[in-house]
Amino acid sequence: MYVFWRKGYLGTSLSDLTEAMGINRPSLYAAFGNKESLFRKVLERYADGPSAYLREALKEPTARQVAERMMYGVVDLGTDPHNPPGCLWVHGMLSCGDPGDPIRQELSARRKSSEASLHKRFEQAISEGDLPADSDPAALASFVVTVNCGISVLAATGATRTELLRVVETALQAWPE
């Protein structure tokens, strides 16, 4: 997971993977099929591990707390010294230039799924009176995902935790009251 996270999908070679796992190529193929199949397994592990905060954020009692947990969560993830900076799936997406690439399509589908979950959660917040009735849940979901992706890119390119927290604080000033 960490090799893909540091190098992106396309930047990771089979030699990188076999060296990190301490196995040879035939063993990698026997265990995972191919690099693409291994990356998909890595995405599942990442979703259940380092980025589980995204799923957990949806359980927060208010829409603002959902957004806060997601934004502060990506700052924590991207600046944790035990992790490569940024986000695995953002690194993966940025390394796949061809729109027809199956990995790019997979990562895009995951982003859309995350955005759809947020959209649904924000619709719930409107119906519960937690967000103003004239709020646009789709736009709010897109806003949170965009801020999170931007924070991840900034973290990957050397932004400090302090700089990233300022981004979160500024973004949250735009949250509907």
Backbone as a ProteinNet text record, in pm:
[ID]
protein_1_A
[PRIMARY]
MYVFWRKGYLGTSLSDLTEAMGINRPSLYAAFGNKESLFRKVLERYADGPSAYLREALKEPTARQVAERMMYGVVDLGTDPHNPPGCLWVHGMLSCGDPGDPIRQELSARRKSSEASLHKRFEQAISEGDLPADSDPAALASFVVTVNCGISVLAATGATRTELLRVVETALQAWPE
[TERTIARY]
83.3	0	88	190.7	273.1	354.3	390	462.6	372.5	250.4	154.9	126.1	115.6	84.7	194.9	319.7	432	449.9	434	470.6	353.1	231.4	117.1	109.3	-2.5	-21.5	78.8	84	171.5	319.7	353	492.3	547.9	460.7	502.8	531.3	652.7	690.5	667.2	664.9	654.3	774.8	890.6	1010.8	993.8	933.4	906.3	818.5	715.7	619.6	682.4	754.9	813.9	920.8	995.2	1096.4	1030	924.2	855.2	792	743.6	676.9	772.3	895.4	991.2	955.2	895.2	856.7	906.4	898.4	937.5	813	834.4	721.5	622.4	669.9	572.3	483.7	541.4	462.3	359.9	401.5	307.7	190.8	221.8	116.7	27.6	87.2	8.6	-84.7	-36.3	-115.1	-219.6	-184.3	-271	-318.5	-265.3	-303.8	-217.9	-228	-147.7	-143.1	-72	-55.7	-190.6	-275.9	-406.7	-491	-492.4	-568.1	-513.2	-381.7	-318.8	-357.8	-355.3	-390.2	-534.3	-624.3	-763.7	-774.5	-696.5	-694	-637	-536.1	-475.5	-578.7	-658.2	-760.7	-860.5	-895.7	-986.7	-920.6	-795.1	-722.6	-711.9	-684.1	-673.2	-807.3	-915.4	-1048.6	-1084.9	-1041.5	-1071.2	-970	-858.9	-752.6	-733.9	-628.7	-595.7	-707.5	-792.1	-897.3	-1035	-1038.9	-1167.7	-1238.2	-1163.4	-1223.7	-1332.4	-1319.6	-1419.7	-1556.3	-1556.3	-1680.7	-1734.3	-1644.3	-1684.4	-1741.1	-1691.4	-1738.5	-1887.7	-1938.3	-2080.7	-2171.6	-2116.8	-2194.5	-2201.9	-2130.9	-2133	-2275.2	-2310.4	-2448.2	-2495.1	-2401.2	-2442.7	-2365.7	-2422.6	-2356.5	-2223.3	-2219.6	-2093.4	-1987.2	-2027.2	-1931.9	-1884.3	-1971.4	-1931.4	-1820.3	-1845.4	-1747.1	-1617.7	-1629.7	-1510.8	-1428.1	-1495.2	-1421	-1351.2	-1418	-1354.9	-1234.4	-1250.6	-1141.7	-1024.5	-1054.2	-945.6	-883.7	-965	-914.5	-812	-836.6	-739.8	-612	-623.8	-503.6	-423.1	-492.3	-423.5	-356.8	-428.8	-376.1	-255	-268.2	-164.2	-40.6	-50.7	65.6	117.4	59.7	107.1	246.1	347.6	483.2	500.1	404.4	411.4	356.9	294	234.5	307.7	300.8	344.6	251.7	301	214.4	102.1	-12.2	-125.6	-210.6	-279.3	-380.1	-349.2	-359.1	-329.5	-412.4	-544.2	-624.4	-607.6	-574.1	-543.6	-413.1	-312.1	-186.7	-214	-294.7	-327.2	-397.5	-494.3	-571.6	-482.3	-397.8	-312.8	-208.2	-175.1	-74.2	-134.6	-265.7	-332.9	-388.4	-317.2	-358.8	-468.1	-472.6	-567	-705.1	-805.9	-941.5	-997	-946.6	-994.5	-923.6	-822.8	-748.4	-841.9	-844.5	-935.6	-911.5	-787.4	-760	-812.6	-795.7	-851.1	-1003.1	-1064.9	-1210.4	-1252	-1175.5	-1202.9	-1193.3	-1087.1	-1067.8	-1175	-1212.7	-1319.6	-1451.4	-1478.6	-1601.6	-1601.7	-1487.3	-1478.3	-1503.2	-1448	-1473.5	-1621.2	-1683.9	-1826.3	-1910	-1871.6	-1943.3	-1932.9	-1814.7	-1794.6	-1879	-1880.1	-1959	-2108.3	-2152.7	-2293.9	-2333.9	-2244.8	-2273.3	-2286.6	-2199	-2208.1	-2337.3	-2370.5	-2493.1	-2613.1	-2619.9	-2730.1	-2730.9	-2612.6	-2604	-2648	-2615.1	-2654.9	-2803.7	-2860.2	-3006.5	-3075.7	-3021.2	-3075.3	-3067.4	-2955.6	-2937.8	-3041.3	-3075.2	-3177.4	-3312.4	-3346.2	-3476.8	-3487.9	-3375.1	-3375.2	-3367	-3354.4	-3342.8	-3202.7	-3106.3	-2968	-2899.4	-2941.4	-2895	-3013.9	-2991.3	-3101.5	-3171.1	-3300.8	-3381.1	-3335.1	-3275.9	-3231.9	-3087.8	-3030.1	-2894.5	-2897.5	-2787	-2771.7	-2683	-2742.5	-2662.4	-2559.2	-2590.9	-2494.3	-2374.3	-2400.8	-2291.9	-2206.5	-2270.7	-2195.7	-2107.5	-2160.9	-2082.9	-1963	-1985.5	-1877.4	-1773.1	-1818.8	-1730.1	-1637.1	-1693.5	-1612.9	-1512.3	-1555.7	-1464.8	-1354	-1389.1	-1289.6	-1187.9	-1234.8	-1142.3	-1050.2	-1106.4	-1023.9	-918.3	-957.9	-860.4	-752.3	-791.9	-695	-598.6	-649.6	-563.5	-463.4	-510.8	-422.1	-310	-344	-241.9	-143.1	-194.1	-104.6	-11.6	-66	16	125	87.1	183.2	292.9	265.2	365.3	435.2	423.9	504.5	438.5	309.1	243	252.5	265.8	275.5	136.9	136	9.5	-60.3	16	-40.7	-107.4	-41.6	-99.4	-228.1	-228.1	-346.4	-462.1	-431.7	-537.2	-599.1	-519.4	-574.4	-672.1	-641	-732.7	-865	-858	-980.3	-1061.1	-995.8	-1065.6	-1131.3	-1063.4	-1120.8	-1238.9	-1225	-1333.6	-1456.9	-1436.2	-1549.8	-1620.7	-1555.3	-1621.6	-1732.7	-1723.2	-1824.8	-1942.9	-1934.9	-2040.9	-2170	-2283.1	-2412.8	-2449.6	-2505.1	-2548.7	-2695.6
-119.1	0	125.7	125.9	245.8	272.9	169.7	190.4	262.3	212.6	279.5	421.1	438.3	568.3	668.8	625.3	716.1	745.6	644	657.4	671.8	652.3	652.1	519.1	495	367.4	349.5	447.1	432.8	440	513.9	527.8	407	315	196.1	82.9	29.8	-81.1	-214.5	-318.6	-452.8	-480.6	-431	-448.5	-379	-259.4	-189.4	-275.6	-333.9	-413.3	-541.7	-613.3	-739.5	-714.4	-606.3	-572.7	-539.6	-459	-419.9	-539.8	-635.8	-751.8	-867.7	-857.3	-964.1	-1092.4	-1076.1	-1192.1	-1171.6	-1278.3	-1264.4	-1242.1	-1209.1	-1178.6	-1294.2	-1417.2	-1526.6	-1537.2	-1511	-1515.5	-1402.2	-1284.7	-1172	-1206	-1259.7	-1296.4	-1406.3	-1503.2	-1612.7	-1561.5	-1467	-1416.9	-1313.3	-1226.8	-1113.2	-1105.3	-1184.4	-1180.7	-1085.2	-956.1	-856	-728.4	-629.7	-503.5	-434.9	-435.4	-370.7	-437	-567.5	-641.6	-613.9	-609.5	-578.4	-437.3	-342.4	-204.2	-195.4	-269	-268.9	-322.9	-424.1	-477.3	-372.8	-302.9	-197	-86.8	-51.9	51.3	9.1	-118.5	-168.7	-159.2	-198.6	-191.6	-46.9	41.7	184.9	239.1	199.5	246.2	196.8	77.5	21.8	63.1	122.3	160.3	310.6	361.3	503.5	600.9	566.1	661.7	622.8	537.5	499.3	619.6	724.8	845.1	901.9	880.2	931.1	867.6	737.4	664.1	699.9	709.9	741.7	884.1	974.3	1112.9	1122.2	1034.6	1037.7	1012.2	957.3	926.1	1043.1	1150.4	1266.2	1321.5	1381.2	1424.2	1543.7	1627.1	1741.8	1743.4	1810.2	1820.4	1893.4	1996.9	2069.7	1978.8	1897.5	1805.4	1699.6	1660.1	1569	1635	1757.9	1830.5	1852.6	1892.3	1914.8	1787.3	1677.6	1552.1	1509.4	1529.7	1493.3	1581.8	1712.3	1804.3	1791.5	1786.2	1769.4	1629.9	1533.1	1397.7	1389.7	1458.8	1455	1530.2	1632.9	1701.1	1603.1	1534.4	1437.3	1328.7	1275.5	1169.8	1219.1	1335.7	1387.3	1438.5	1462.3	1514	1415.6	1297.3	1194.6	1150.1	1162.9	1126.9	977.8	895.1	752.2	719.6	817.8	798.1	881.8	839.1	930.7	1053.7	1169.7	1288	1276.9	1331.4	1330.3	1206.5	1169.7	1063.3	962.4	835.5	729.9	743.9	763.4	763.3	892	1002.2	1124.3	1105.2	1046.8	1015.9	924.6	823.3	729.8	797.8	882	950.8	1043.7	1116.8	1212.9	1144.7	1020.6	951.1	881.7	878.9	813	920.5	950.4	1056.5	1017.9	893.2	848.3	827.9	902.4	887.4	745.3	667.8	531.7	429.5	472.2	381.1	322	189.9	127.1	171.7	198.9	244.9	386.6	471.1	606.3	599.6	511.6	494.8	445.3	352.5	300.5	412.1	489.6	598.7	706.3	734.1	830.2	779.4	652	593.3	601.7	582.2	592.1	735.9	831.5	972.5	1003.1	958.7	983.5	915.1	796.8	725.6	800.9	849.6	927.3	1054.7	1119.5	1241.3	1210.7	1098.8	1060	1031.2	969	943.4	1073.7	1168.3	1299.6	1370.5	1365	1426.3	1373.2	1242.6	1179.2	1225.2	1232.8	1275.6	1420.5	1505	1645.2	1662.8	1577.6	1578.2	1545.1	1446.9	1410.1	1530	1600.9	1716.8	1825.2	1843.4	1941	1896.8	1770.7	1721.1	1725.8	1716.6	1723.4	1867.3	1963.8	2103.6	2142.4	2056.3	2082.9	2176.8	2172.7	2265.9	2348.1	2471.2	2552.2	2481.8	2500.6	2433.7	2467.5	2585.2	2624.3	2581.2	2498.7	2446.5	2352.7	2347.5	2257.9	2141.2	2025.9	1915.1	1862.9	1866.8	1821.7	1915.6	2045.4	2142.8	2134	2113.5	2099.7	1974.7	1865.4	1742.2	1763	1825.9	1853.6	1946	2044.2	2137.5	2064	1976.5	1904.5	1812.8	1740.9	1651.6	1732.5	1844.2	1928.2	1983.7	2031.4	2082.2	1969.6	1851.4	1739.6	1700.8	1695.8	1662.6	1769.7	1894.4	2003.1	1997	1967.8	1954.1	1841.2	1732.3	1619.1	1657.3	1729.6	1773.4	1867.7	1960	2051.8	1975.6	1877.9	1798.1	1723.9	1667.6	1590.7	1678.8	1808.4	1898.5	1984	1941.9	2002.6	2105	2127.6	2223.9	2173.4	2265.6	2228.8	2205.1	2141.2	2117.8	2250.9	2350.4	2482.5	2541.2	2530	2581.8	2507.8	2376.9	2297.7	2327.6	2348.2	2383.1	2519	2611	2740.6	2721.1	2628.5	2598.5	2546.1	2453.7	2398.6	2509.7	2591.3	2699.3	2795.2	2826.5	2915.8	2848.7	2723.3	2649.8	2643.3	2621.1	2609.1	2743	2854.1	2985	2995.6	2916.4	2919.6	2827	2754	2657.6	2730.1	2681.3	2746.5	2736	2841.6	2845	2813.7
0	0	0	82.3	93.9	-33	-105.4	-231.4	-331.2	-348.4	-437.6	-388.2	-258.4	-199.6	-229.8	-217.8	-244.3	-392.7	-476.5	-617.5	-712.6	-665.1	-754.6	-827.5	-891.3	-959.8	-1074.2	-1163.5	-1279.9	-1243.8	-1139	-1099.7	-1025.9	-988.2	-915	-1012.8	-1006	-1093.8	-1023.8	-1102.4	-1044.2	-955.1	-993.7	-910.2	-775.7	-775.2	-649.3	-559.4	-619.1	-541.3	-488.3	-573.6	-528.7	-421.8	-436.7	-336.2	-202.8	-205.9	-82.4	-12.1	-89.4	-31.4	-6.2	-55.6	-36	-109.4	-227.3	-308.5	-450.9	-532.1	-672.2	-758.2	-884.2	-974	-986.4	-1005.8	-1015.2	-890	-773.3	-649.9	-646.3	-694.1	-700	-792.3	-909.9	-1005.2	-948.5	-879.5	-821.8	-711.9	-632.5	-520	-561.4	-659.2	-689	-833.7	-920.8	-1061.1	-1141	-1111.3	-1181.1	-1097.4	-1145.8	-1072.9	-1049.7	-1151.4	-1139.1	-1030	-1028	-927.2	-787.1	-775	-646.6	-602.9	-694.6	-659.7	-610.1	-672	-626.5	-483.5	-451.3	-314.2	-218.2	-263.9	-183.5	-155.7	-256.1	-235.6	-127.1	-124.9	-20.8	116.4	123.3	250.9	297.4	205.2	236.9	287.4	222.7	263.3	402.9	437.4	569.1	674.6	631.6	723.6	729.4	663.2	675.7	639	543.9	506.2	559.7	660	720.4	783.2	813.1	870.1	778.2	647.4	552.9	578.9	594.5	621.1	760.6	856.4	993.2	1003.6	923	926.6	898.2	814	778.6	898.7	1005.5	1125.6	1223.8	1194	1283.4	1294.1	1409.7	1431.6	1349.3	1301.6	1221	1089.9	991	860.4	873.2	953.5	972.5	1033.9	1130.4	1191.7	1091.5	1000	893	811.1	767.5	686	764.3	890	972	985.8	1016.9	1036.7	908	795.2	668.3	639.2	656.7	624.2	721.2	850.4	946.3	932.7	894.5	874.3	762.6	652.7	542.6	579.8	662.4	711.6	798.4	889.6	975.2	891.3	795.3	708.5	630.4	570.2	482	551.2	682.2	755.6	859.9	867.1	959.3	913.7	999	956.4	924.3	963.6	933.5	794.2	730.5	598.4	494.4	368.7	262.8	264.6	226.7	228.7	126.4	160.7	68.3	84.7	-22	-21.3	-132.1	-99.8	-197.1	-323.4	-310.4	-432.8	-512.2	-447.3	-523.2	-599.4	-533.5	-604	-722.8	-700.2	-807.3	-922.7	-890.6	-994.2	-1075.6	-1007.2	-1077.4	-1164.8	-1132.4	-1212.8	-1335.2	-1345.6	-1459.1	-1552.2	-1659.2	-1749.2	-1846.9	-1888.9	-1990.3	-1928.8	-1974.1	-1918.7	-1932.5	-2028.4	-2047.3	-1960	-1886.1	-1800.1	-1694.4	-1679.6	-1582.7	-1438.7	-1403.6	-1266.8	-1247.9	-1347.3	-1337	-1324.1	-1400	-1392.1	-1253.6	-1198.8	-1063.6	-960.2	-966.9	-872.1	-888.8	-1011.4	-1036.9	-980.1	-997	-941.9	-789.8	-727.5	-581.7	-535.5	-608.8	-574.7	-586.7	-695.3	-716	-608.2	-566.6	-461.1	-328.7	-298.9	-176.9	-180.1	-294.5	-310.9	-299	-354.2	-345.4	-200.3	-124.7	17	94.6	64.8	128.8	89	-39	-89.6	-10.7	2.9	77.3	223.2	284.1	424.3	438.5	342.3	349.3	319.5	235.3	216.7	348.5	419.3	550.3	645.2	642.1	729.3	698.6	571.8	534.1	588.7	570.3	617.4	769.4	839.4	985.8	1037	946.6	987.4	1031.6	1008.4	1046.7	947.2	822.7	719.7	673.3	630.4	578.2	461.4	451.4	348.1	207.2	188.1	54.2	24	110.1	84.7	-34.6	-104.9	-219.2	-176	-143.4	-91.2	-191	-319	-420	-424.6	-421.1	-424	-297.4	-182.4	-57.3	-60.1	-111.7	-122	-214.3	-326.9	-421.4	-358.2	-284	-215.1	-118.7	-35.2	63.8	-5.6	-107.4	-179.4	-247.6	-305.7	-373.9	-275.4	-161.4	-60.1	-14.1	10.7	55.9	-48.3	-173.4	-279	-286.5	-276	-279.4	-162.2	-44.7	73.1	50.8	-6.4	-32.4	-128.7	-234.2	-329.7	-261.2	-181.5	-109.8	-15.5	57.4	149.2	72.1	-42.3	-123.2	-180.5	-192	-249.1	-143.4	-16.4	88.1	177.4	164.4	253.4	397.5	489.2	631.1	689.4	803.8	874.5	903.9	945.4	975	851.2	737.3	612.6	577.4	595.1	562.1	657.2	784.4	880.1	847.2	795.9	751.9	637.2	546.1	435.4	490.5	585.4	645.3	712.3	791.7	861.3	763.9	655.7	553.5	485.5	450.4	384.6	474.6	602.9	694.1	717.3	686.8	696.5	592.2	486.2	381.2	412.2	523.6	555.2	590.6	538.2	566.5	715.1	764.4	905.6	916
[MASK]
+++++++++++++++++++++++++++++++++++++++++++++++++++++++++++++++++++++++++++++++++++++++++++++++++++++++++++++++++++++++++++++++++++++++++++++++++++++++++++++++++++++++++++++++++

